[in-house]
Every structure is written in C-alpha cells, then in structure tokens.
C-alpha cells in the first residue's frame, strides 16, 4: 500500500492565505483546503474535494460550513473536531488537521501580521509558548541554534510552506510487514522504518532525523527502540507519543510513526474487504 500527502500554504492576497493538503493512496484521492485570514488565522472558508478516479465516483466538492470562524492554530482541536463531525471518514478529517499544522509552520513567515516586531521576537515567544513540547523546546539550555538563526534570511512572501509525506507498506519473504515513512518540509526531513511480524508485533524500529534545527533533535531517534516488542495495531496516538518520548521526543517523528500505524490499519481493512 502507498500513501502520499502534500501540504502547502500560499498568500492569496494581503489579507488571506490558501492552505491545502492533497492526499492519494491505493484506494482514494482527496484534497482539503482552507481560506484563512493571515492576521488572526481564522478560517473564512473550508472545503473537501473528493477527486474522481477510473471506476470510482465522480469528482465532488463539499464545503464545511461548520469550520467557518474556527482558528486554524494550536489549541483549536475542540473547534476543529466539532466542525468536522459531518465528515465520517477519518482519513478525510485528518487532512484538515494536516492543513492546520502546515499553517502553524507557515507562521514563521507571518510574524508581522501576527503582531511580532521581528523574527527574533517571534522566535523568543515560541520558546516560551512551546516550552517542554518536544526535544528541541525541552532542552533550550543545550540548543546551539535558535529557530530564528536556523531560518536565517530565508524570508518568504508568497509560497510560505511546503510539506510532503509518504508511506509504503509491503510484505517480505518471511511474511513480515515493512512500513517505510518519510517527511520532508521547508524546515525538516525525517525517515522511519518499522518491521512487524505476522502477529503485528514490532521486531525492529528505526528513525532518522536528517534535517532539523539543532543536533539535540536527533537524540529523539533513540526513542524508536521503545517500540520493539509492542503490538501497535490500533494504538492511541497519546500512548504512542508516550513511547516515543512525548515532550522529550520529536513531534514530527511521532506523527510519522502514527501515520505508519494508520497505514497498516488501512491495509488490513482493504485486505478484509477483498477477502
């Protein structure tokens, strides 16, 4: 099974952003999109496109009116959850969450609209707001490169953020499951590999943080060893985050491994239907 995501955030004009996440897997093709005010990040319009494929349904667009007025930012999970109640497919709902994450990342280049005097002030505010949330922000006393220094002079005016994710699942000659995951965006590059036996117990887990703000982030990869011997089919994301270090782990690594768990579940569901 293969799954591919692409998220992007661009300026539509001086007041609005267009943020999208396109998604393609072995069974379906979808796109979630939002038109968001660039100053307060409140959703002005949101919609889901179900793209037609050979032998599948025709293309359609569904406007999600319940998301209008919700802030596309951290701490808005309750409003997003309520606004997405009319969409039954979990994979479709998750695309809106991916889009919000992309908007949060794009904020790096929106600091003036967001009320910060300069990039350094924005970086300092995030150090306070995000303290303890990941390996980087839990070890600021050891960090040698601030977020502002990492970004440097790479200011963006139109195309603010891009992120690509992929998952590939296959079976080897011993009937084990192999799941490779990758994430590459404007700031990061992370790869994962899980090997599970036919009982879906992890027999090997590897993580590589290839492009990150600081060397301290790479220490998160060691947490992957905590997955060995675990039955992870159906595991809750909160439990998975705990195994991968929670605030001492990497949020991108956790998201990538959780995508792998969902990839396995989608594959098994597909196999059940075919049987």
Secondary structure, 3 states (H helix, E strand, C coil): CEEEEEEEEEECCCCEEEEEEEEEECCCEEEEEEEEECCCCEEEEEEEEECCCCCCCCCEEEECHHHCCCECCCCCHHHHHHHCCCCCCHHHHHHHHHHHHHHHHHHHHCCCCCCCCCHHHHHHHHHHHCCCCCCCCCCCCCCCCCHHHHHCCCCCCCEEEEEEEEEEEEECCCCCEEEEEEEEECCCEEEEEEEECCCCEEEEEEEEEEECCCHHHHHHHHHHHHHCCCECCCCCHHHHHHHCCHHHCCHHHHHHHHHHHHHHHHHHHHHHHHC
